[in-house]
Amino acid sequence: MASLERNNKILLDLVRQPGNNVCADCGAPEPDWASCTLGVFVCLNCSGLHRNLPILNRVKSIRLDLWEDSLVEFMQERGNSTAKTIFEKCVPAFYYRPHQKDCTVLKEQWTRAKYERKEFTGENSYYQQAYSSADLFEAILWKKGKDNKQFLKRTFLLSRKDFTLKYFIKEDSKAPKAVISMKDLNAVFQPEKIGHAHGLQISYLQDERTRNLFVYHESGHVIVSLFNAIRATRLSYLQKKHPTLQTNELIPQITRHCLKEGYMEKTGPTQREPFKKRWFTLCSLNRKLLYFKTPLDATELGAVFIGTGGHSYSVSEFSGRSSRGGRWHCGITLQTPDRQFVFMCEMEQEQREWLEAFTKVISKPMTPEDYSNEATLRRGK
């Protein structure tokens, strides 16, 4: 019993040390589990990923399980920081390192890449070449139809040479259905929205409107490799576009998550039109609020640029019930130089989250590129 208590105390002291106090794989705080194989501390979710891999399946709770002296000594010798110098020695700058709230396929493939395939130890460059070194990356993906819910196989070809992503309707097609420039391309995993664990949303500008492609691949390895190949190509494009900027300044621009998305009701420009339910997406990086009829629409219905408070943009809570047919009554007023927008949320929690998201964008200083985007969007109206 004395040995058991001593070992538990040693583990609890170890997990409080810098480096060990966050999950070795996703950065979640206060990990309660550990890999006896690797000597790293991980969170509950990542411990499940370790358990599913044959070579990593020895995981234990640092609070509930019995630890032998030899395993405790191994944890003392290793720890997260030491393991990181081994398994994350050569992670490319563009490679996406998943966080606690990221989807399972990103975290699973990150775990497999580090420990199973040993992609970043510097000893095996074979797997990295597919998304890091090759000028072309080809994959056959299931793509949702533009006007229906059916997913069909399409061939995608990513080129770092000319900074494009093309897709073809048939494998032997000579001409692509679309040629997408890296200039405005974004890729983000959306498994819940798409209805597949490996669902990826690819967005880009077509005739000044945002166009969405919803795709997936049965292999998590393939879809995550494509995602990182897109990030590699985007970084190369940005480095050519901004030769004076450092790589660490460009990394946040490679791909972006939306700050907030969900349904709200929206009325028209005169505010006398009936409210209609729309799916909204707010992005902090490009300062755009996009709206669609449904989450899986191929093309936006409209876009609103969100500037700063010093340029006549503001947001406030709107109280009072609408008489124009709206079912929801938690209101938001968004003021822009051109007009006032009124939105309705279903719940107060949603209203608070949207208000916080709008406020965050409005309080962020604008860049020269933001001013250009604002002018372009206002000219198009």
Backbone hydrogen bonds, N-H to C=O, Kabsch-Sander energy under -0.5 kcal/mol:
donor,donor_aa,acceptor,acceptor_aa,energy
5,E,1,M,-2.6
6,R,2,A,-2.3
7,N,3,S,-2.6
8,N,4,L,-2.3
9,K,5,E,-2.2
10,I,6,R,-2.2
11,L,7,N,-2.3
12,L,8,N,-2.4
13,D,9,K,-2.1
14,L,10,I,-2.4
15,V,11,L,-2.5
16,R,12,L,-0.5
16,R,13,D,-0.7
17,Q,14,L,-1.6
20,N,17,Q,-1.1
21,N,17,Q,-1.4
22,V,19,G,-0.6
23,C,28,A,-2.8
24,A,41,F,-2.3
27,G,23,C,-1.3
30,E,21,N,-2.0
33,W,42,V,-2.0
34,A,60,K,-2.1
35,S,40,V,-2.8
36,C,34,A,-0.7
36,C,58,R,-2.3
37,T,58,R,-0.9
39,G,35,S,-2.5
40,V,35,S,-0.7
42,V,33,W,-2.3
47,S,43,C,-2.1
48,G,44,L,-1.3
49,L,45,N,-1.2
50,H,46,C,-2.2
51,R,47,S,-2.3
52,N,48,G,-1.2
53,L,50,H,-1.4
56,L,53,L,-1.8
57,N,53,L,-0.6
57,N,54,P,-0.6
59,V,57,N,-1.2
60,K,34,A,-2.4
62,I,32,D,-2.6
63,R,32,D,-0.5
65,D,61,S,-1.2
72,V,68,E,-1.9
73,E,69,D,-2.4
74,F,70,S,-1.7
75,M,71,L,-2.2
76,Q,72,V,-2.0
77,E,73,E,-1.9
78,R,74,F,-2.2
79,G,39,G,-2.0
83,A,79,G,-2.1
84,K,80,N,-2.2
85,T,81,S,-1.4
86,I,82,T,-0.8
86,I,83,A,-0.7
87,F,83,A,-3.1
88,E,84,K,-1.9
89,K,86,I,-0.6
90,C,120,F,-2.8
91,V,88,E,-0.8
95,Y,92,P,-1.1
97,R,95,Y,-0.5
100,Q,26,C,-0.7
102,D,99,H,-1.6
107,K,103,C,-1.6
108,E,104,T,-3.3
109,Q,105,V,-2.2
110,W,106,L,-1.7
111,T,107,K,-2.1
112,R,108,E,-2.6
113,A,109,Q,-2.6
114,K,110,W,-2.1
115,Y,111,T,-2.5
116,E,111,T,-0.6
116,E,112,R,-1.1
117,R,112,R,-3.2
118,K,112,R,-0.6
119,E,113,A,-3.0
121,T,118,K,-0.7
129,Q,125,S,-1.7
130,A,126,Y,-0.5
130,A,127,Y,-0.8
131,Y,127,Y,-0.5
131,Y,128,Q,-0.8
132,S,128,Q,-2.7
133,S,129,Q,-0.6
134,A,129,Q,-2.1
137,F,158,L,-2.1
139,A,156,F,-2.2
141,L,139,A,-0.7
141,L,154,R,-2.6
142,W,216,Y,-2.8
143,K,141,L,-0.6
143,K,152,L,-3.2
144,K,214,F,-2.8
145,G,150,Q,-2.5
152,L,143,K,-2.7
154,R,141,L,-2.9
155,T,168,F,-1.8
156,F,139,A,-3.2
156,F,154,R,-0.5
157,L,166,K,-3.1
158,L,137,F,-3.0
159,S,157,L,-0.5
159,S,164,T,-3.0
160,R,135,D,-3.0
160,R,158,L,-0.5
161,K,135,D,-0.6
164,T,159,S,-1.5
165,L,180,I,-2.3
166,K,157,L,-2.8
167,Y,178,A,-1.6
168,F,155,T,-2.7
173,S,170,K,-1.6
177,K,167,Y,-2.6
178,A,167,Y,-1.2
180,I,165,L,-2.9
180,I,178,A,-0.5
181,S,179,V,-0.5
182,M,163,F,-2.0
184,D,181,S,-0.5
186,N,203,S,-2.6
188,V,201,Q,-2.3
190,Q,199,G,-2.1
194,I,190,Q,-2.4
195,G,191,P,-2.0
196,H,191,P,-1.2
199,G,196,H,-2.1
200,L,215,V,-3.3
201,Q,188,V,-3.1
202,I,200,L,-0.5
202,I,213,L,-2.8
203,S,186,N,-3.0
203,S,201,Q,-0.5
204,Y,211,R,-1.9
206,Q,209,R,-3.2
209,R,206,Q,-1.3
211,R,204,Y,-3.4
212,N,298,A,-3.5
213,L,202,I,-2.9
215,V,200,L,-2.7
215,V,213,L,-0.6
216,Y,142,W,-1.6
220,G,218,E,-0.6
223,I,219,S,-2.0
224,V,220,G,-2.1
225,S,221,H,-2.0
226,L,222,V,-2.4
227,F,223,I,-2.1
228,N,224,V,-2.3
229,A,225,S,-2.1
230,I,226,L,-2.6
231,R,227,F,-1.9
232,A,228,N,-2.3
233,T,229,A,-2.3
234,R,230,I,-2.8
235,L,231,R,-2.3
236,S,232,A,-2.1
237,Y,233,T,-2.3
238,L,234,R,-2.7
239,Q,235,L,-2.6
240,K,236,S,-1.7
241,K,237,Y,-2.2
242,H,238,L,-2.9
245,L,242,H,-1.5
249,E,246,Q,-1.1
250,L,246,Q,-1.0
250,L,247,T,-0.8
251,I,247,T,-1.9
253,Q,250,L,-1.8
254,I,250,L,-0.6
254,I,251,I,-1.5
255,T,251,I,-0.5
259,L,282,L,-2.4
260,K,282,L,-1.4
262,G,280,F,-2.2
264,M,278,R,-2.3
265,E,344,M,-2.7
266,K,276,K,-2.6
267,T,342,V,-1.2
271,Q,268,G,-1.0
275,F,324,R,-1.6
276,K,266,K,-2.4
278,R,264,M,-3.0
279,W,292,F,-3.2
280,F,262,G,-3.0
280,F,278,R,-0.6
281,T,290,L,-2.4
282,L,260,K,-3.1
283,C,288,K,-2.3
287,R,283,C,-0.6
288,K,283,C,-0.8
289,L,304,V,-2.7
290,L,281,T,-3.0
290,L,288,K,-0.6
291,Y,302,G,-2.0
292,F,279,W,-2.8
297,D,294,T,-1.5
300,E,210,T,-1.9
301,L,291,Y,-3.0
302,G,291,Y,-1.1
304,V,289,L,-2.4
306,I,287,R,-2.8
307,G,305,F,-0.6
309,G,362,I,-0.9
311,H,308,T,-1.5
312,S,309,G,-1.3
313,Y,308,T,-1.4
314,S,335,Q,-1.9
316,S,333,T,-2.0
318,F,331,G,-2.3
319,S,317,E,-0.6
330,C,345,C,-1.7
331,G,318,F,-1.3
331,G,329,H,-0.9
332,I,343,F,-2.5
333,T,316,S,-2.9
334,L,332,I,-0.5
334,L,341,F,-2.8
335,Q,314,S,-2.9
335,Q,333,T,-0.6
336,T,334,L,-0.5
336,T,339,R,-2.5
341,F,334,L,-3.3
343,F,332,I,-2.8
344,M,265,E,-2.1
345,C,330,C,-3.0
351,Q,347,M,-2.0
352,R,348,E,-2.6
353,E,349,Q,-2.2
354,W,350,E,-2.4
355,L,351,Q,-2.5
356,E,352,R,-2.4
357,A,353,E,-2.2
358,F,354,W,-2.9
359,T,355,L,-2.4
360,K,356,E,-2.0
361,V,357,A,-1.8
362,I,358,F,-2.6
363,S,359,T,-2.0
364,K,361,V,-1.1
371,Y,367,T,-1.9
372,S,368,P,-1.7
373,N,369,E,-2.4
374,E,370,D,-2.7
375,A,371,Y,-2.2
376,T,372,S,-2.3
377,L,373,N,-2.4
378,R,374,E,-2.4
379,R,375,A,-2.0
380,G,376,T,-1.4
381,K,378,R,-0.8
